[in-house]
Amino acid sequence: MIEAIDSEVELDPGPGRGRQGAERTCIVTREAKPPRKMIRFVLSPEGQVVPDLRARLPGRGAWVSGTREAVETALKRRLFRRAFKNERADAAPDTADRIAEGMRTDLRQAIAMANKSGCVVMGFGKVEAEIGGRTGVAAVIHASDGAADGRRKIGQALRRRQGDSTYQVPIIDDLSEDELDMALGRDHVIHAALVAGAGTTGCLARWRRLRAFEGAATVFAEAHPAQAGAPASDPHDDETMDRPVDAGLPVDGTMQTPRVGTE
């Protein structure tokens, strides 16, 4: 459990001001961390505190450690009022859920961009073949609601490549089949993989950020993974159909927040 520190923390001077990449101090714990591990909040023109996941919105900002627990502590203790020196500076009660959804959108859009860059292979057979290829894969993607059998078989392919040694292949299983379909512009995407190239690093960074926010460890393939549940027939998605890519979402994955004004 996070214990809030009742002392004032200075706001940042706003985007483009101050030292780029400088560590920020969490208004909850007073720990100094790099911006990539934190979430910035600003005041909207109406005086409501809104999250700024891309740290680009104008105005001075308060920073909170990038976890659901820290955000909920800030809300519960009304620490934004102290940070902004404004007794009406409150965030919506569902702010943590909105942040999580924004991060999922960000991850979905990052996968879509990686796909446009040619860094995604889709379908059980293609993923299995890529794992056994010369360079292997940078990460494996499973639909969160996919059956266990396909995951087990892909795990076996990873073990065949790596033997009994421990290997570090990230397993991205945070998005549902519908979300993957939306991101990749195909129907029935159950399994996919990231290969090295433009967009892969950013995609993994967004995945790690989402996992950290939810307090979940970043999952890697294990040398001997436990088989989850009984084997089941898995609708391998080798045959997929085109569909519009993530229609209606912002190109850069930025969470939609009210426009804010400068001080």
C-alpha positions as CSV (number, residue, x, y, z in Angstrom):
1,M,0.0,0.0,0.0
2,I,1.3,3.5,-0.9
3,E,1.6,6.0,1.9
4,A,1.1,9.6,0.7
5,I,3.6,12.2,1.9
6,D,1.9,15.4,3.1
7,S,4.3,18.0,1.7
8,E,4.2,20.2,-1.4
9,V,5.7,19.3,-4.7
10,E,6.4,21.9,-7.3
11,L,4.6,21.7,-10.6
12,D,6.5,21.3,-13.8
13,P,6.9,24.5,-16.0
14,G,5.0,23.0,-18.9
15,P,5.9,21.1,-22.1
16,G,9.0,22.5,-23.8
17,R,10.2,24.2,-20.7
18,G,12.8,23.1,-18.2
19,R,15.4,20.3,-18.8
20,Q,14.1,17.7,-21.3
21,G,13.8,14.3,-19.7
22,A,14.5,15.6,-16.2
23,E,13.2,13.4,-13.4
24,R,9.8,14.4,-11.9
25,T,8.7,14.1,-8.3
26,C,5.5,12.1,-7.5
27,I,2.9,14.2,-5.6
28,V,2.0,11.0,-3.7
29,T,5.3,9.4,-2.7
30,R,7.7,12.3,-3.4
31,E,9.9,9.8,-5.3
32,A,11.8,11.3,-8.2
33,K,11.5,9.2,-11.4
34,P,12.0,9.6,-15.1
35,P,8.8,10.8,-16.9
36,R,8.4,7.5,-18.8
37,K,7.6,5.9,-15.4
38,M,5.0,8.5,-14.4
39,I,1.8,10.1,-15.5
40,R,1.3,13.9,-15.9
41,F,-1.9,15.7,-14.9
42,V,-3.0,19.2,-15.9
43,L,-5.9,21.5,-15.2
44,S,-8.6,21.9,-17.9
45,P,-10.1,25.3,-18.5
46,E,-13.0,24.2,-16.3
47,G,-10.6,23.5,-13.5
48,Q,-10.8,19.7,-13.7
49,V,-7.7,17.6,-13.3
50,V,-7.2,15.5,-16.4
51,P,-4.4,12.9,-17.3
52,D,-1.9,13.8,-20.0
53,L,-0.5,10.5,-21.1
54,R,1.8,12.0,-23.7
55,A,2.9,14.8,-21.5
56,R,2.2,17.3,-24.3
57,L,-0.8,19.3,-23.0
58,P,-0.1,23.0,-22.3
59,G,0.0,24.4,-18.8
60,R,1.9,23.4,-15.7
61,G,1.6,19.8,-14.6
62,A,1.6,17.5,-11.6
63,W,3.2,14.1,-11.8
64,V,2.1,10.8,-10.2
65,S,3.9,7.4,-10.3
66,G,2.6,5.4,-13.2
67,T,0.5,2.9,-11.2
68,R,-3.2,2.5,-10.6
69,E,-2.5,2.5,-6.8
70,A,-0.7,5.8,-6.9
71,V,-3.4,7.5,-9.0
72,E,-6.1,6.2,-6.7
73,T,-4.2,7.4,-3.6
74,A,-3.9,10.9,-5.2
75,L,-7.6,10.9,-5.7
76,K,-8.5,9.6,-2.3
77,R,-6.2,12.1,-0.5
78,R,-7.2,15.0,-2.8
79,L,-3.5,15.6,-3.4
80,F,-4.2,17.4,-6.7
81,R,-5.7,20.3,-4.7
82,R,-2.5,20.7,-2.8
83,A,-0.3,20.4,-6.0
84,F,-2.3,22.9,-8.0
85,K,-3.0,25.1,-5.0
86,N,-6.7,25.0,-5.9
87,E,-9.4,23.8,-3.7
88,R,-11.5,22.8,-6.7
89,A,-8.8,20.9,-8.5
90,D,-10.3,17.4,-8.5
91,A,-10.2,14.5,-11.0
92,A,-13.1,12.4,-12.1
93,P,-13.7,9.3,-9.9
94,D,-13.1,7.0,-12.8
95,T,-9.8,8.6,-13.7
96,A,-7.7,5.4,-13.1
97,D,-10.0,3.4,-15.4
98,R,-9.8,6.1,-18.1
99,I,-6.0,6.0,-17.9
100,A,-6.0,2.2,-18.3
101,E,-8.3,2.5,-21.3
102,G,-6.1,5.2,-22.8
103,M,-3.0,3.0,-22.3
104,R,-4.8,0.1,-24.0
105,T,-5.7,2.4,-26.9
106,D,-2.0,3.5,-27.0
107,L,-0.8,-0.1,-27.2
108,R,-3.4,-1.0,-29.8
109,Q,-2.3,1.9,-32.0
110,A,1.4,1.0,-31.5
111,I,0.7,-2.5,-32.8
112,A,-1.2,-1.0,-35.7
113,M,1.8,1.3,-36.6
114,A,4.2,-1.7,-36.2
115,N,2.0,-3.6,-38.6
116,K,2.1,-0.8,-41.1
117,S,5.9,-0.9,-40.8
118,G,6.0,-4.6,-41.7
119,C,6.9,-5.7,-38.2
120,V,3.9,-7.9,-37.4
121,V,3.2,-11.4,-38.7
122,M,-0.3,-12.8,-38.1
123,G,-1.7,-16.4,-38.0
124,F,-0.6,-19.4,-36.0
125,G,1.3,-20.9,-38.9
126,K,3.2,-17.7,-39.7
127,V,4.1,-17.1,-36.1
128,E,5.4,-20.6,-35.7
129,A,7.4,-20.3,-38.8
130,E,8.9,-16.9,-37.8
131,I,9.9,-18.3,-34.4
132,G,11.9,-21.0,-36.2
133,G,13.4,-18.5,-38.7
134,R,16.9,-17.1,-38.7
135,T,16.2,-14.1,-36.5
136,G,13.2,-15.3,-34.4
137,V,10.7,-12.9,-33.0
138,A,10.9,-9.9,-30.7
139,A,7.5,-10.7,-29.0
140,V,4.6,-13.0,-29.2
141,I,1.0,-11.6,-29.2
142,H,-2.0,-13.7,-28.0
143,A,-5.6,-12.6,-27.8
144,S,-6.5,-12.6,-24.1
145,D,-9.6,-14.6,-24.8
146,G,-8.0,-17.2,-27.1
147,A,-7.9,-20.8,-26.3
148,A,-5.0,-22.4,-24.4
149,D,-4.1,-24.9,-27.0
150,G,-2.6,-22.4,-29.5
151,R,-0.6,-20.7,-26.8
152,R,0.8,-24.1,-25.7
153,K,1.9,-25.0,-29.2
154,I,3.6,-21.7,-29.8
155,G,5.3,-22.1,-26.4
156,Q,6.6,-25.5,-27.7
157,A,7.9,-23.8,-30.8
158,L,9.8,-21.3,-28.6
159,R,11.2,-24.1,-26.5
160,R,12.4,-25.9,-29.6
161,R,14.3,-22.9,-30.7
162,Q,15.8,-22.1,-27.3
163,G,16.2,-25.6,-25.8
164,D,16.0,-25.7,-22.0
165,S,17.6,-22.3,-21.5
166,T,15.6,-19.4,-20.2
167,Y,14.7,-17.0,-23.0
168,Q,13.3,-13.5,-22.9
169,V,10.5,-13.3,-25.4
170,P,7.7,-10.9,-24.2
171,I,4.2,-12.4,-24.3
172,I,1.7,-9.7,-25.0
173,D,-1.7,-11.0,-24.0
174,D,-3.5,-7.9,-22.7
175,L,-5.8,-7.3,-25.7
176,S,-8.9,-9.3,-26.7
177,E,-9.5,-10.8,-30.1
178,D,-11.7,-7.8,-31.0
179,E,-9.0,-5.4,-30.0
180,L,-6.4,-7.1,-32.1
181,D,-8.8,-7.3,-35.0
182,M,-9.3,-3.5,-34.7
183,A,-5.6,-2.8,-34.4
184,L,-4.5,-5.0,-37.3
185,G,-7.4,-4.5,-39.7
186,R,-8.2,-8.3,-39.9
187,D,-10.8,-10.6,-38.5
188,H,-10.1,-13.5,-36.1
189,V,-6.6,-12.5,-35.1
190,I,-5.7,-14.9,-32.2
191,H,-1.9,-15.1,-32.6
192,A,0.6,-12.7,-33.9
193,A,4.3,-11.8,-33.4
194,L,6.5,-8.7,-33.5
195,V,9.7,-8.9,-35.4
196,A,12.6,-6.5,-35.2
197,G,12.1,-3.2,-37.0
198,A,10.7,0.3,-36.8
199,G,7.9,0.5,-34.2
200,T,8.7,-2.7,-32.2
201,T,10.6,-0.9,-29.5
202,G,7.9,1.7,-29.0
203,C,5.2,-1.0,-29.0
204,L,7.0,-2.9,-26.2
205,A,7.5,0.3,-24.2
206,R,3.7,0.9,-24.3
207,W,3.0,-2.6,-23.3
208,R,5.4,-2.4,-20.3
209,R,3.7,0.9,-19.3
210,L,0.3,-0.7,-19.3
211,R,1.5,-3.7,-17.3
212,A,3.2,-1.4,-14.8
213,F,0.1,0.7,-14.3
214,E,-2.0,-2.4,-13.6
215,G,0.6,-3.7,-11.2
216,A,1.2,-6.8,-13.4
217,A,4.6,-8.2,-14.1
218,T,5.8,-8.1,-17.7
219,V,5.3,-11.7,-18.9
220,F,8.0,-13.6,-20.7
221,A,8.0,-17.0,-22.2
222,E,9.4,-19.6,-19.7
223,A,11.5,-22.6,-20.4
224,H,8.8,-24.9,-19.0
225,P,5.5,-22.9,-18.9
226,A,2.6,-24.5,-16.9
227,Q,-0.1,-25.6,-19.2
228,A,-3.2,-23.4,-18.4
229,G,-6.3,-25.6,-18.4
230,A,-7.1,-28.6,-20.6
231,P,-6.1,-28.5,-24.3
232,A,-8.8,-27.0,-26.4
233,S,-9.2,-26.5,-30.1
234,D,-7.9,-23.1,-31.0
235,P,-9.3,-21.3,-34.1
236,H,-5.9,-20.7,-35.6
237,D,-6.1,-17.4,-37.5
238,D,-4.1,-18.3,-40.6
239,E,-7.0,-17.2,-42.8
240,T,-7.9,-13.6,-41.9
241,M,-10.1,-11.1,-43.6
242,D,-9.3,-7.4,-44.1
243,R,-11.2,-4.9,-42.1
244,P,-10.7,-1.1,-41.3
245,V,-7.8,-0.5,-39.0
246,D,-8.8,0.9,-35.6
247,A,-11.3,3.3,-37.0
248,G,-12.1,6.4,-35.0
249,L,-9.0,6.3,-32.8
250,P,-6.3,9.0,-32.7
251,V,-3.3,8.2,-34.9
252,D,-0.8,8.6,-32.1
253,G,-2.8,6.7,-29.5
254,T,-3.1,9.8,-27.3
255,M,-5.9,9.5,-24.7
256,Q,-8.6,12.0,-25.5
257,T,-8.8,14.7,-22.8
258,P,-10.3,18.1,-22.7
259,R,-8.3,21.0,-24.2
260,V,-6.4,22.9,-21.5
261,G,-5.2,26.4,-21.4
262,T,-1.9,27.8,-20.4
263,E,-1.3,29.6,-17.1
